[in-house]
């Protein structure tokens, strides 16, 4: 199961993913159970909300997984490979943080830190799409060994850098998602979770993200989040301070 602590001021904030098995102190301390799919009974007292994501079935053979992608994705993945894009996994946390934060600042989203990544040690893997020795795209992937789920967590690229070919970067990103799927399939994981889907939105940016994730042929799935009162309070404080990071 995925369970880790984030340090916030003098408190440890605990996040659990995909499971909900609270102990006595869990219900009192700042604790969250995220993206639970009705495996256990709800937590009380506290708050709940429903979120959605897109999941791809990794139990299918690689050819069937690829065939589920829209035609343009299949073509662009092939073009990325023909252009010499390679996909690799390694755990250079500092390099990943530098790459992600440069991207995050360029698109005005929240940054991360070495401490935040290391707090998730054992539950987070890093992957990269490279071309001619340069990183074009980087992903982090949350891994759950209990339910055999992997979840796209961070994504960053050089698409805002004019020194790079934006078309190749878009193709490399699609290729990296596909190779992430294949890598974890080979390790025995069963589900690739794209990391969120916004239901009933008219926001063009969110619709674009939805369409991108849906173009890989996955299924929209509803999940429930549970939060203790103390977690919800600290989450609000953290969102104002940028202290809790992504999650």
HELIX and SHEET records of a PDB file:
HELIX    1   1 UNK A   25  UNK A   27  5                                   3    
HELIX    2   2 UNK A   62  UNK A   67  1                                   6    
HELIX    3   3 UNK A   71  UNK A   82  1                                  12    
HELIX    4   4 UNK A   93  UNK A  107  1                                  15    
HELIX    5   5 UNK A  114  UNK A  119  1                                   6    
HELIX    6   6 UNK A  166  UNK A  186  1                                  21    
HELIX    7   7 UNK A  204  UNK A  214  1                                  11    
HELIX    8   8 UNK A  229  UNK A  241  1                                  13    
SHEET    1   A10 UNK A   2  UNK A   8  0                                        
SHEET    2   A10 UNK A  11  UNK A  17 -1                                        
SHEET    3   A10 UNK A  31  UNK A  36  1                                        
SHEET    4   A10 UNK A 219  UNK A 227 -1                                        
SHEET    5   A10 UNK A  47  UNK A  57 -1                                        
SHEET    6   A10 UNK A 191  UNK A 193 -1                                        
SHEET    7   A10 UNK A 149  UNK A 157  1                                        
SHEET    8   A10 UNK A 134  UNK A 144 -1                                        
SHEET    9   A10 UNK A 124  UNK A 131 -1                                        
SHEET   10   A10 UNK A  86  UNK A  89 -1                                        
END                                                                             
